Each structure stands twice: as structure tokens, then as C-alpha cells.
Amino acid sequence: MAIKTTKQTDDIFAAVENLIVVLPSAGQQGVATILDHRMHRVAWTDRSELVDELRRVLRETVAAPTPTLPSDLREQMENILRVIDDS
């Protein structure tokens, strides 16, 4: 799923939801579980707090020497990070 250029928080959330769905089939159930937990099971004070946490999780995942992370998923994560950083 390509992120729209509107840079809206809802676009970030939709892109992360997509990752939660596709990561398990790429052998990344752990990352999917962490993202799902942050999105649906933690009570955040505001949206920016959640966005900051998603940024942290995605940066750690992209930076990790994980050769099993498919390049298309790595690219999706990097795109989400760009949108977060530009917003």
C-alpha cells in the first residue's frame, strides 16, 4: 500500500495497519505483534505519542540486520518513516 502524499496521520495509521496484515506472511510475526500492540492495546495520551512510538519501532526494525525482511516491506517501512519525519 503506497502512502498518500497528504502526510496525514490517518495515512500513517492505514499504512501501519497494512504492515500488520502482511508482515506475518513474510516471517515477521514479532514485528506485526509489536505494531498491533502499539496500535490497538496501548492507551496513548494523544496521536503524536502513538506516531512517535511507531517511528521508534519502525526505525529499529529497518536498522536491524534482518536479512529475512523482504526489500518491499523494508521500503514500505522507510516510506512510512519519511512521511512521519516530514509531518
N, C-alpha and C positions, 0 to 999 in steps of 0.2 A: 504494500500500500504506500503510495507516494504521499508525502506530506504536502499539503497545500501551502502556498506561499503567503497566506494570510497571517501566519505566525500566531494564530490564536491558540490559547491554552486548550480548547476543545480539540483542536487538530493534533496537538501533542498527545492528549489522552487517547484519542482514537488510534493513533499510530502505536502507542504502547499496548493498547488492547489487542491490536493485530499481532504484535510480537508475542503476547501471552498465548495466543492461539497457535502460532506457527513454531515457536521455539521447541516445544516437546518433540515434534516430529523430526527436528534437527539434532536430537540428542541433548538438548539444553533445558531439561525439565527443571533443574535447580534455579536457573535464571528466571524462567517463567513463573516458578513458585514465588520467588522473591518479589518480582514485579506485581504479581497478583495480590500478594500480601499487602504491599505498599498501596496499591490502588483501591483495594476493597475491604481491608481488615484493620487498617490503622485510622484512627480519628485525627485528622490534621486540623490545625488551627485555621489555616486558610490554604487556598490553592497554590500559592507561591511556595509554601513549605513542602507540599507534595512534589511540585515541579523540581525543587532543589534536591529532594531525595531521589527522584527518578534520574536526575542528572548524575548524581553520585553513583548509583547502581549501574547505569549505562556506561559511564566512564570506566569504572572498574572492570566491567565485562569486556569492553573494547580493548582496554590496556592489557588485560590478562593474556599471557602467552597460551591461548587456546586454539590450537590448530583445527579442532573439530568444529569451531564456529564457522559455518558457511560464509563465504565472502558476501553473498547478497544480504544476509542478516546483519553482518558487521556493517555493511553500507547503510542499511536501514537505521541501525543504531546511531551511526555517525550523522546521518541526516537529521534524526530527532535531536541529537546534541547540538547541531548547528542552529536549528530552529529555536531551541531553548536558549542558547547563548545569544542569539540575535534578538530575542524578545525582551 
